[in-house]
Structures are given as structure tokens and as C-alpha cells.
Amino acid sequence: MKLIKVIMRPEKTYELKDILTGIGYHGITAKPCSGFGESKKVVKQIYRGKVYEQRVDAVKREELEFVVPDGNVDKIIETIRNVGVTEHGADGRIYVSTLDESVHIHSGDRHMGDASEKGIQDEL
């Protein structure tokens, strides 16, 4: 199994979630985040007659995490890229990590290594 972490534009996350749930990936964790890229932007503002400098280079993004069987990783990455790409750049990142084991809290069921999750379709 692989843990896929996607950091992408917030406006693209629902579209990706709908596609992933449509092909059987339901355990998706989403959380807001912000990132700092190569650009550094400082804006001067005046408040009560004093000039303040404020950094505004933090870019709002959404972070999604979910588990994928080893055989489906390349197809999932391709799907994420097709949904997330824009003509503007700075579209985000996809991180892939090896996941050795997962345990369901309620039942105690364990999923080891590259064992496929139930209900995941092979074709995207």
C-alpha cells in the first residue's frame, strides 16, 4: 500500500474527491494548509498613520491524504495531475510514501503491505 498526499489548489479538491470516490476511494482526509514557494511578497499598509510591512506570500492550498494499492499508484497520480493542472503553474505536489500497515480502530482489522483494499476498482 502507498500513502498518497496531495497538496493542491482548493478550487480543484472537490472535483478530485468526486472522481476518486466515483472509482472507489472513500477514505480521503482533507485539510486546509498554506505554503511558501519561491516568491516572497511584502505589502506596505498604513494603519492609524503608521506604515507596516506585511508578508503575503503564503498561498492557500488543500492537503488530501488517502491510501492506494501498489498497482494503482501510477493511474492515481495521472488522475490527480489531469484534474489539478492549470495554465498558471504552482498547482501543487504529490507525495507517495510506503505504508507498511493500517489498523481499523473499531474492528482491529489489519491491512498489511501491498494488500488491496476491498472495493477498489483496477481501472480508472
N, C-alpha and C positions, 0 to 999 in steps of 0.2 A: 504494500500500500504506500501511497505517496500523499503527503500533506501539501496541498496547493494553497498558496497565499497570494492573493491578487490585490494590488493597490492601483486603483483606477479612478477616473473621473466620476463624481457622484451621479451625474445625469445618465450614466451608462449602466449603473448597477442593477436597476430593476429589469432592464432588457436582458442582461446576462443571467440574472436569477430566474427569469421566466423560461429562458432557453434551457438552463441547467435542470430546473425542476421538471420541465417537459420531457427530458430524457432520463429522468430517474434519480437525480442528485437532490435530495431534500435536506440534508443536514448541513446547511450553509450558515456560517456565522458571519455577520456583517457588523462593522463598527466604523464610526467616523474617525478620520485621522487627518493630520496635516503634515506636509512635507516641505523640506527646504532643498531646493535644487541649486543649480549653479548661479542663478541670478540673485543679486542682493539689491533690494529696493528700499530706500529710505524716503519717507514723505515728511515734509515740514508742515506742521499745523500750528495755528495760533489759538491759544486758549487763554482767555482773560488777559490779553495783551502780551503774553509770553509765547515765544516760539519754542515748540517742542519738535524733536525728531522722533519719528516712529517707524519701526521696520514693518513692512507689509509684504515680505517675501514668502510667508508661509502660504502654501497652496492647499486648499481643501480637497481631500480625497476620501475615498471609501475603501476600507480593507475587508476583503472577503476571504474566508478560510473554509475549506472542505477537503474530504478525503476521496481519493481516486484509486481504483485498482491499477497496478503497474502497467497493464496492457493498454489502458485508455488514456494515459498521460499526454501523448502527442496529439491525439484528437481533441482533448480538452484544451490544451494550450492553443491549438489552431482556432478553436471556437472562441476562446477568450480574446485572442488577437483580432478576429474578424468583427467581434462586437465592439471592442474597446478602441480601435484605431480611429483617429480623426486626422484631418489635414493640418492641424495646428501643432502637433507634437506634444511632448510632455504628457503622454497618455497613461503612463504608469509602469508598473513592473509586475512580473510573475515570478514567484519563488517556488521552487519544488524541493521538498525535503523528504527523506525516507522516514517512514513511520513504522516502527517495529511492532507496536501492539496498541490496541484500544480496548477499553473495558466499559460496558454499559453500566451506569451507576445503579439503575433499578434492578436489572436481572443478574448482573455479574457476568454476562456473556463476554467472552474474549474473542477478538479478531486478531490473528497473528499475521505478520509479514505481508505477503502478497496475496492473501486470501481475498477473493472477490466478495464485495458486499452484495447482499440479496437485492434483486430487482434492478440492478444497473444494466442498462442495455449496452451491447457491444458496439452498436453502430450509432453514430451521432447524426 
